[in-house]
Amino acid sequence: YLSLPLRGVRVTSANIFCTDRYLKVSVPPFLFEAILYAPIDDTNSTAKIGNGIIFFTLYKKEVAMWDYLTLSNANKEKLQYLRENAVLKSHEKAKEETEAKKVTKQEHKKYTLEATMKLEEAERKRIEDLKEKERLKVMKELELWRKEQKDSEKQKRVQKEEELCQEAEQLKEKKKEKMNKAAIPNEGTSETRLKPTKGCGSFSMFSENLKEERLPAPRSAATIKINFTPRVFPTALRESRVAEEEEWLRKQAEARRTINADLSELEDLKEEEKNPDWLKDKGNKMFATGNYLAAVNAYNLAVRLNNKLPLLYLNRAACHLKLRNLHKAIEDSSKALELLTPPVPDNENARVKAYVRRGTAFCQLELFTEGLQDYEAALKIDPKNKTIEKDAEKIRHLIQGTPQDS
């Protein structure tokens, strides 16, 4: 453990340089330099700044008792070599970290692309399955209709043949009755009626009566009027598409309501002023120049044109913080976090800003517990951000009642 006093100067993490054998704190006009007695683990070692001191916690690579803190009895050439070697190691380490970040970023982009492709493939497969189900259903209905048509035609043909056979039988019976009337009127007539005939099958009096009873009565002529329900879509109504069509109609109605509500205000605007992205850039420029009210007005109009862009709410929250509109800053930060879903590596920076701005607003309202929760959520996303870690430590001290620098 090493404690260095500070004499009325402001120190940041950029003033501290540390490797496994070399430690330097440069705060003009002061300079502290130490070439350590043995190597340390510079990755796990920490430095805390506050209360007028810098407090170092250095972890030895090998557990042993040091005779001195710094290397003694070393000539100038060796000290110069150790300094240059420390700088070279620091540059190599920074280069390796940069390369590792690039590789990690590429992996995140690849993962995001693969996830998007999988979602699109699943959606395409779902649509194809729905189309296949509808096709099979229509084919089945068509086959059933064809079968019914064939059965109906067959029944009509059989009925027509039976009627023709009955007419032929009746003609034969009348002819035989006329021929047999002269010889034996009574007996001949009865024999002729009971005797089966040839031709269209064997028919008796009982079978003919049964067939006559089975025949349905002729249908009465009528006219059926069909009225179709008017539809917005050119295709036929399908039960599987009802939810999608209703969602589309709802969004169209909402867009028309928004346009009609803003019609009087948008008439005087230029074409580029109706573009949310152009308004966002204009608000950013006004924020940079310190004109926060004008920036808020630009973001307000952009949100009315498109309320699905999280950066509009995020930037407007920053303006409200500057104007001390703390409750509005909390609302805009919460809305931005709601739109920044799902959490992916591409929106990490925006989510960190949203948590920090909402946590700052909570702290300025003296709601330190809620503010600390937002700062800790930001640290989970970006654990290497020293500024956020330092602010979170101050909030913890405020909650515990420990005095800290403002």
Secondary structure, 3 states (H helix, E strand, C coil): CEEEECCCCCCCHHHEEECCCEEEEEECCEEEEEEECCCECCCCCEEEEECCEEEEECCECCCCCCCCCECCCCCHHHHHHHHHHHHHHHHHHHHHHHHHHHHHHHHHHHHHHHHHHHHHHHHHHHHHHHHHHHHHHHHHHHHHHHHHHHHHHHHHHHHHHHHHHHHHHHHHHHHHHHHHHCCCHHHHHHHHHHCCCCCCCCCCHHHHHHHHHHCCCCCCCCCCCCCCCCCCCCCCCCHHHHHHHHHHHHHHHHHHHHHHHCHHHHCCCCCHHHCHHHHHHHHHHHHHCCCHHHHHHHHHHHHHHCCCCHHHHHHHHHHHHHCCCHHHHHHHHHHHHHHCCCCCHHHHHHHHHHHHHHHHHHHHCCCHHHHHHHHHHHHHHCCCCHHHHHHHHHHHHHHHCCCCCC
